[in-house]
Amino acid sequence: MAAGIGGTPAPGGSGAGPAGAGGAGRSIAKKATLGVFALAMIEVTAVLSIRNFPSMAEEGWSMIAWYLLGLITFFLPLSLVAGELATAWPQGGGVYAWVRQAFGERSGFIAIWSEWTENVVWFPTVLSFISATFAYVLSPALGNNSLYLVGTMLGVFWVVTIGNFFGERFSSPIATWGGIFGAILPTIVIIGLLFVSIFRGDSPAVSFSASALVPTLDMATLPFVATVVLIFAGMEMAGFHALDTRDPAKDFPKAIVLSMIGIFAMTVLGTLAIMWVVPAKELGLASGVMQALEAMLDKIGAGWLTAPMALLIAVGGVAQFSTWLIGPAKGLGVAAAQGDMPKVWRSHNKHGSPVAVLLIQGVIGSAFSLAFLLPSVNSAYWILSAITTEVIIIMYLFMFVAVIKLRYSQPDAPRPYKVPGGKAGVWIVAGIALAALIFSFVVGLFPPNVIKGIGPVAYVVILLVATFALSIGGPLLFWMLRKPGWVAPNAAAYLTGEEDAAAETAAAPPPGPAGEGGDPS
Amino acid sequence: MRRALTVLVAAVLLLAAAALSGCGHAEFESGSAPDLPRLVAEAGLVVLDEGSAENRYPGGTSGAWYIIGHEGSDEAEAVVSVLRFESRRDRDAAYRQVMHRMGRRLPHVIVYTAGDAVVQVGRIGDFGTVQDLNEALLDAGAQ
């Protein structure tokens, strides 16, 4: 399965990633290849999502305020906190390593497990989106064909999975070029069409007034806050590539600022373009990105652009899928090497790719992707989707609490970039995000009206139990079965990427029960 | 672990067979979509405005929107979109696209399938209105 199993010692050389299981003698030193632009593109690819534009455009001019709310309550705090954690602890595992620093092994594992679990359930929706969007290149009706759907979804899944076996040599160009051609370029085209419409003298589909900028905030619209918060999820993604970054202390802050400004500007302008051209009432009937885009292009007389834009957006979908596929998998692979999971999970190949995790998530994700297409399990899938959205919120809660804790537990740790304002600043920044996330979590528990035979209280209880079972149950099960042999001989090297650490760890006795090892390397 | 992987792979193959066996290809057994204006009236609500637009989803036959409110008030409490389709396969494909049109969490909408239609209740201004409409839709067979 993986080159790392068995740990065949290899001569030192660049290009080798963290050694495979048992690979104490393998070179850990690897050539760091990622700079500011590559990191920024990972963030852009992970976060910028054109498919959010039509739904947000339905909100009219108030979408600007909604986006600003998302920026202030989550996107900005997440960017600042990711900047501090990624530069202070530029370790393999990203979120896992940061939470581990603050609260120890168990919490780190729960955090990365939560993100990974959410991902695996989320994959089918992205794959289905890619598949349905790509159909517009050939024939839109193809998107309703089971054979085509199954073929493209599984094909993309496994091509991207196998591609990621080659580590950064695959994932970095995919993020960079996929981000440029699949996210930035189509967004620029959409924004360009806005100017075409303006220069043609078209009046906006939604008339402007100062009052239209202000969203209605009441009990009925508050749940929308929960939607807006998670629009910008993913800024932690570059942290998973810390060991591949040339100069994390300098590159991470620049990349985060660059990508944050770019993502926000493109998101607002792209949404504005659709809102300007397509009336909101029609958007309700064309809320999918391709339907909205087709309506927009037809109105401007550029219907011929539909197929090329579909191709670009599908490419962007593949790049986004790849970014989310490898990031959390890397984190889980590092956690497995620390002994949180059985040996097989920690297998890495010579490219530093967590092949075992990729294969396992490939098989599970494939099963979900196929089940997703069965109408009879559609409702169950959406409940599962609701649960996993709650689960990823748990990961973010850990991350924001960790940045506060670390200011107290490790006040002198070098922080090349810090959330401004000292301890008060970090409390305010993380506090705002925590409040937004807790609100989002609670809103996520509200029962949808369409579930028959389940009362609201029962629904909330089921969702809560399932959420905690999924986020904590998995890790708990692994700890109950835990064996000392699960710890990789070079466990620390997976975090630091240094050969010395590998040697030290190999010489040291295995750590005690999980959760007590609060001393991360 | 290898055994577990083998079982998982077998499960994937079975699911693939099920997914490819033509699920969702059937034409509608229960006829067309519920008559929305009638349902709105049954729920004690009124249609304040309505219109139509092209249904751009593959297999779509028509698209209509209704602004719903209370009798005697001009205030919109919800916007209901009704997308109708040629076949159940087309409807189910559109339902998936409507449901996963956003990155992670849906905006504030409720999406149903009813007969040959995908019905979406959005821009919700009043929970009571939506509850009344929800009951009427479920009674009419929406899921």
Boltz contact constraints between the chains, C-beta under 6 A:
constraints:
  - contact:
      token1: [A, 49]
      token2: [B, 103]
      max_distance: 6.0
  - contact:
      token1: [A, 51]
      token2: [B, 101]
      max_distance: 6.0
  - contact:
      token1: [A, 52]
      token2: [B, 102]
      max_distance: 6.0
  - contact:
      token1: [A, 52]
      token2: [B, 103]
      max_distance: 6.0
  - contact:
      token1: [A, 55]
      token2: [B, 101]
      max_distance: 6.0
  - contact:
      token1: [A, 55]
      token2: [B, 102]
      max_distance: 6.0
  - contact:
      token1: [A, 55]
      token2: [B, 107]
      max_distance: 6.0
  - contact:
      token1: [A, 125]
      token2: [B, 100]
      max_distance: 6.0
  - contact:
      token1: [A, 128]
      token2: [B, 96]
      max_distance: 6.0
  - contact:
      token1: [A, 132]
      token2: [B, 97]
      max_distance: 6.0
  - contact:
      token1: [A, 140]
      token2: [B, 58]
      max_distance: 6.0
  - contact:
      token1: [A, 141]
      token2: [B, 58]
      max_distance: 6.0
  - contact:
      token1: [A, 143]
      token2: [B, 58]
      max_distance: 6.0
  - contact:
      token1: [A, 144]
      token2: [B, 58]
      max_distance: 6.0
  - contact:
      token1: [A, 144]
      token2: [B, 59]
      max_distance: 6.0
  - contact:
      token1: [A, 144]
      token2: [B, 89]
      max_distance: 6.0
  - contact:
      token1: [A, 144]
      token2: [B, 90]
      max_distance: 6.0
  - contact:
      token1: [A, 144]
      token2: [B, 93]
      max_distance: 6.0
  - contact:
      token1: [A, 146]
      token2: [B, 19]
      max_distance: 6.0
  - contact:
      token1: [A, 146]
      token2: [B, 20]
      max_distance: 6.0
  - contact:
      token1: [A, 147]
      token2: [B, 20]
      max_distance: 6.0
  - contact:
      token1: [A, 150]
      token2: [B, 19]
      max_distance: 6.0
  - contact:
      token1: [A, 150]
      token2: [B, 20]
      max_distance: 6.0
  - contact:
      token1: [A, 220]
      token2: [B, 124]
      max_distance: 6.0
  - contact:
      token1: [A, 220]
      token2: [B, 125]
      max_distance: 6.0
  - contact:
      token1: [A, 223]
      token2: [B, 108]
      max_distance: 6.0
  - contact:
      token1: [A, 224]
      token2: [B, 108]
      max_distance: 6.0
  - contact:
      token1: [A, 227]
      token2: [B, 105]
      max_distance: 6.0
  - contact:
      token1: [A, 227]
      token2: [B, 107]
      max_distance: 6.0
  - contact:
      token1: [A, 230]
      token2: [B, 104]
      max_distance: 6.0
  - contact:
      token1: [A, 230]
      token2: [B, 105]
      max_distance: 6.0
  - contact:
      token1: [A, 281]
      token2: [B, 65]
      max_distance: 6.0
  - contact:
      token1: [A, 282]
      token2: [B, 53]
      max_distance: 6.0
  - contact:
      token1: [A, 284]
      token2: [B, 65]
      max_distance: 6.0
  - contact:
      token1: [A, 284]
      token2: [B, 79]
      max_distance: 6.0
  - contact:
      token1: [A, 284]
      token2: [B, 81]
      max_distance: 6.0
  - contact:
      token1: [A, 285]
      token2: [B, 53]
      max_distance: 6.0
  - contact:
      token1: [A, 285]
      token2: [B, 63]
      max_distance: 6.0
  - contact:
      token1: [A, 285]
      token2: [B, 81]
      max_distance: 6.0
  - contact:
      token1: [A, 286]
      token2: [B, 56]
      max_distance: 6.0
  - contact:
      token1: [A, 287]
      token2: [B, 101]
      max_distance: 6.0
  - contact:
      token1: [A, 288]
      token2: [B, 97]
      max_distance: 6.0
  - contact:
      token1: [A, 288]
      token2: [B, 101]
      max_distance: 6.0
  - contact:
      token1: [A, 291]
      token2: [B, 56]
      max_distance: 6.0
  - contact:
      token1: [A, 294]
      token2: [B, 56]
      max_distance: 6.0
  - contact:
      token1: [A, 344]
      token2: [B, 1]
      max_distance: 6.0
  - contact:
      token1: [A, 363]
      token2: [B, 8]
      max_distance: 6.0
  - contact:
      token1: [A, 363]
      token2: [B, 9]
      max_distance: 6.0
  - contact:
      token1: [A, 366]
      token2: [B, 12]
      max_distance: 6.0
  - contact:
      token1: [A, 367]
      token2: [B, 11]
      max_distance: 6.0
  - contact:
      token1: [A, 367]
      token2: [B, 12]
      max_distance: 6.0
  - contact:
      token1: [A, 367]
      token2: [B, 15]
      max_distance: 6.0
  - contact:
      token1: [A, 370]
      token2: [B, 15]
      max_distance: 6.0
  - contact:
      token1: [A, 370]
      token2: [B, 16]
      max_distance: 6.0
  - contact:
      token1: [A, 370]
      token2: [B, 19]
      max_distance: 6.0
  - contact:
      token1: [A, 371]
      token2: [B, 15]
      max_distance: 6.0
  - contact:
      token1: [A, 373]
      token2: [B, 19]
      max_distance: 6.0
  - contact:
      token1: [A, 374]
      token2: [B, 23]
      max_distance: 6.0
  - contact:
      token1: [A, 375]
      token2: [B, 24]
      max_distance: 6.0
  - contact:
      token1: [A, 375]
      token2: [B, 92]
      max_distance: 6.0
  - contact:
      token1: [A, 389]
      token2: [B, 104]
      max_distance: 6.0
  - contact:
      token1: [A, 389]
      token2: [B, 105]
      max_distance: 6.0
  - contact:
      token1: [A, 449]
      token2: [B, 110]
      max_distance: 6.0
  - contact:
      token1: [A, 449]
      token2: [B, 134]
      max_distance: 6.0
